[in-house]
Amino acid sequence: MYALAQSLTPADLEVLAEACAEVGLALHVTDPATGHAPPPGAQLVSFTRVAAARPDDLSVTDLKNRGGYAVAVLDGVSATEVLAAVTAGYGFTLASPLRRSRLVETLSYLKTVTPSENTQVLTLANGSLNSAAKSLPVTDAEAGLLRLLSDRPGQIVSREELTQATGGEDVNKVTSVLKQKFLDIDSGAKLLKIPHLGFRLVGTVREGAS
């Protein structure tokens, strides 16, 4: 997993780098020259200095689609600035200058509550979801939802897109059933519900031979 920094001041970037090193998290900085090509691994969190946003920066929508948590770093913490950041789509706000102790606490917590990407690979074939030891049948709606999530590794997929993938079925019901099936076949995979955004698959589901 890694943290992503965008448009931070040199001082804040240095503090963030120290905090990431302390919790064992890689830190990457966005680079418009490379088209913002994502580094390997899953994005745990991004930090963007909102006041210094550039036209070619990743938008908050882009950041959330990559997965993880989007943090707005604000030059001030007035109610107006916080409300504007939350309305824009950021999940959290922090004030600049960043404090190392607060960052270490935040990063440690996010690492604790976010499952590892190194989960078991599952196979979807012949109407069944298969682990190394067990298999269970899945409906067309469940298979459609899994295919869409698996096509977006590490990304949050909106409820609207998932509804289309299920053929119009209730996404909450479909994901609830799938979560139980993941447990029943001894899978390490997880379906994470990201409030107000959608769902994210932790793990890998591959298409098997028909």
C-alpha positions as CSV (number, residue, x, y, z in Angstrom):
1,M,0.0,0.0,0.0
2,Y,1.1,3.6,-0.5
3,A,0.1,7.2,0.3
4,L,-0.1,9.8,-2.5
5,A,0.8,13.4,-2.1
6,Q,-0.3,16.2,-4.4
7,S,0.6,19.9,-4.3
8,L,1.8,19.9,-0.7
9,T,4.2,22.5,0.5
10,P,7.9,21.2,0.8
11,A,7.6,21.4,4.6
12,D,4.3,19.4,4.7
13,L,5.7,16.8,2.2
14,E,8.8,16.3,4.4
15,V,6.6,15.7,7.5
16,L,4.4,13.3,5.6
17,A,7.4,11.4,4.3
18,E,8.7,11.0,7.9
19,A,5.3,9.8,9.1
20,C,4.9,7.3,6.3
21,A,8.4,6.0,7.0
22,E,7.5,5.5,10.7
23,V,4.4,3.4,9.9
24,G,6.1,1.5,7.0
25,L,4.1,3.0,4.2
26,A,5.5,4.0,0.8
27,L,4.9,7.6,-0.3
28,H,4.5,8.7,-3.9
29,V,4.1,12.2,-5.3
30,T,1.8,12.9,-8.3
31,D,3.6,13.7,-11.5
32,P,1.6,15.3,-14.4
33,A,4.6,14.7,-16.7
34,T,3.9,10.9,-16.6
35,G,0.1,11.3,-16.9
36,H,-0.2,10.5,-13.2
37,A,0.6,6.8,-13.9
38,P,-0.3,4.9,-10.7
39,P,2.5,3.2,-8.8
40,P,2.2,-0.6,-8.1
41,G,0.1,-1.6,-5.1
42,A,-3.0,-0.2,-3.6
43,Q,-3.6,3.4,-2.7
44,L,-4.4,3.7,1.0
45,V,-4.8,7.5,1.2
46,S,-4.1,10.7,-0.7
47,F,-3.2,14.2,0.6
48,T,-4.0,17.2,-1.6
49,R,-3.4,20.8,-0.7
50,V,-6.6,22.3,-2.0
51,A,-5.5,25.9,-2.2
52,A,-2.6,24.9,-4.5
53,A,-4.5,22.7,-6.9
54,R,-3.3,22.9,-10.5
55,P,-5.3,22.3,-13.7
56,D,-3.4,19.1,-14.4
57,D,-3.7,17.7,-10.9
58,L,-5.8,14.6,-10.2
59,S,-9.3,15.6,-9.3
60,V,-10.9,14.4,-6.1
61,T,-13.0,12.1,-8.2
62,D,-9.9,10.6,-9.8
63,L,-8.3,10.1,-6.4
64,K,-11.4,8.3,-5.0
65,N,-11.6,6.1,-8.1
66,R,-8.1,4.9,-7.4
67,G,-9.4,3.7,-4.0
68,G,-8.5,4.6,-0.4
69,Y,-9.3,7.8,1.4
70,A,-9.0,11.4,0.0
71,V,-7.7,13.9,2.5
72,A,-7.9,17.7,1.9
73,V,-5.0,19.6,3.4
74,L,-6.3,23.1,4.1
75,D,-4.4,26.4,4.7
76,G,-7.1,27.3,7.1
77,V,-9.7,25.3,9.0
78,S,-12.7,27.6,9.0
79,A,-16.1,26.1,8.7
80,T,-16.4,27.5,5.2
81,E,-13.2,25.8,4.0
82,V,-14.0,22.5,5.7
83,L,-17.5,22.5,4.2
84,A,-16.2,23.3,0.7
85,A,-13.7,20.4,0.9
86,V,-16.3,17.9,2.1
87,T,-18.8,19.1,-0.5
88,A,-16.2,18.7,-3.2
89,G,-15.9,15.0,-2.2
90,Y,-13.0,14.8,0.3
91,G,-13.5,12.4,3.2
92,F,-11.2,14.1,5.7
93,T,-9.5,17.4,6.3
94,L,-6.2,18.3,7.9
95,A,-4.7,21.7,8.6
96,S,-1.4,22.9,7.2
97,P,1.3,22.8,8.6
98,L,0.9,19.0,9.0
99,R,1.9,17.5,12.4
100,R,3.8,14.3,12.4
101,S,2.2,12.9,15.4
102,R,-1.3,13.4,14.0
103,L,-0.2,11.9,10.7
104,V,1.3,8.8,12.3
105,E,-1.9,8.3,14.3
106,T,-4.1,8.7,11.2
107,L,-2.0,6.5,8.9
108,S,-1.7,3.8,11.6
109,Y,-5.4,3.7,12.0
110,L,-6.1,3.5,8.2
111,K,-3.6,0.7,7.9
112,T,-5.3,-1.2,10.7
113,V,-8.9,-0.9,9.3
114,T,-7.9,-1.6,5.7
115,P,-7.5,-5.3,4.8
116,S,-4.3,-6.4,3.0
117,E,-4.4,-6.7,-0.8
118,N,-2.6,-10.1,-0.6
119,T,-5.8,-12.1,-0.4
120,Q,-6.6,-15.4,-2.0
121,V,-7.4,-15.5,-5.7
122,L,-10.9,-16.7,-6.5
123,T,-12.2,-18.1,-9.7
124,L,-15.6,-17.4,-11.3
125,A,-16.7,-20.2,-13.7
126,N,-19.8,-22.1,-14.7
127,G,-22.0,-20.1,-12.4
128,S,-19.8,-20.8,-9.3
129,L,-17.4,-18.9,-7.2
130,N,-14.4,-21.1,-6.3
131,S,-11.6,-21.0,-3.8
132,A,-8.8,-23.5,-3.5
133,A,-11.0,-25.8,-1.3
134,K,-14.6,-24.9,-1.8
135,S,-17.1,-23.5,-4.2
136,L,-20.6,-22.0,-4.1
137,P,-23.1,-21.1,-6.9
138,V,-23.6,-17.5,-7.7
139,T,-26.5,-15.7,-9.4
140,D,-26.1,-13.7,-12.6
141,A,-26.4,-10.5,-10.5
142,E,-23.7,-11.6,-8.1
143,A,-21.4,-12.6,-11.0
144,G,-22.0,-9.3,-12.8
145,L,-21.1,-7.3,-9.7
146,L,-18.0,-9.3,-9.1
147,R,-16.8,-8.9,-12.7
148,L,-17.1,-5.2,-12.5
149,L,-15.3,-4.9,-9.2
150,S,-12.6,-7.2,-10.4
151,D,-12.1,-5.1,-13.5
152,R,-11.4,-2.1,-11.2
153,P,-8.7,-3.4,-8.9
154,G,-8.2,-1.3,-5.8
155,Q,-10.9,1.2,-7.0
156,I,-14.2,2.3,-5.5
157,V,-17.1,1.6,-7.9
158,S,-20.2,3.6,-7.5
159,R,-23.5,2.2,-6.5
160,E,-25.1,3.3,-9.8
161,E,-22.5,1.3,-11.8
162,L,-23.0,-1.7,-9.6
163,T,-26.7,-1.6,-10.0
164,Q,-26.3,-1.7,-13.7
165,A,-23.9,-4.6,-13.4
166,T,-26.5,-6.6,-11.4
167,G,-29.2,-6.0,-13.9
168,G,-31.0,-3.6,-11.6
169,E,-31.0,-5.6,-8.4
170,D,-30.6,-4.2,-4.9
171,V,-26.8,-3.7,-4.5
172,N,-27.0,-3.9,-0.7
173,K,-28.7,-7.3,-0.8
174,V,-26.3,-8.7,-3.5
175,T,-23.2,-7.5,-1.6
176,S,-24.5,-8.9,1.7
177,V,-25.0,-12.3,0.2
178,L,-21.6,-12.3,-1.4
179,K,-19.9,-11.3,1.8
180,Q,-21.3,-14.4,3.4
181,K,-20.3,-16.6,0.5
182,F,-16.7,-15.2,0.8
183,L,-16.7,-16.5,4.4
184,D,-18.4,-19.8,3.5
185,I,-15.7,-20.7,1.0
186,D,-12.9,-19.7,3.4
187,S,-11.9,-16.7,1.2
188,G,-9.7,-13.9,2.3
189,A,-11.4,-11.5,-0.1
190,K,-13.6,-8.7,1.2
191,L,-16.2,-6.3,-0.1
192,L,-15.8,-2.9,1.5
193,K,-18.6,-0.5,1.6
194,I,-17.3,3.1,1.3
195,P,-19.9,5.4,2.7
196,H,-21.5,7.8,0.1
197,L,-19.1,6.4,-2.6
198,G,-19.7,2.8,-3.4
199,F,-17.9,-0.5,-2.9
200,R,-14.4,-1.8,-3.3
201,L,-13.2,-5.4,-3.7
202,V,-10.2,-6.5,-1.7
203,G,-8.8,-9.6,-3.4
204,T,-8.9,-10.9,-6.9
205,V,-11.6,-12.7,-8.8
206,R,-10.6,-14.2,-12.1
207,E,-12.7,-15.6,-14.9
208,G,-12.2,-19.4,-15.2
209,A,-12.8,-21.7,-18.1
210,S,-16.4,-22.4,-19.0
